[in-house]
Amino acid sequence: MAIIVNLDVMLARRKMSLSELAEKVGLTLSNLSILKTGKAKAIRFSTLEAICKALDCQPGDILEFQISR
């Protein structure tokens, strides 16, 4: 099982750069990059909320659960 991070998809849909999102949510570019590449082990709800507000989306638009078989 795996959690897939679709942050790059939402950024493309909103025509927003990662650095612009970092500025809007108050996170460093490196921390957002770690999340975007799927290397993050956790995410705070407050961070997820800020990202969803900035991208005008739902958490399920960013995070996807995939069952590995």
Summary of the structure (lengths in Angstrom):
residues: 69
radius of gyration: 11.5
end to end distance: 8.0
largest distance: 38.5
contacts: 162
relative contact order: 0.27
helix: 55%
strand: 12%
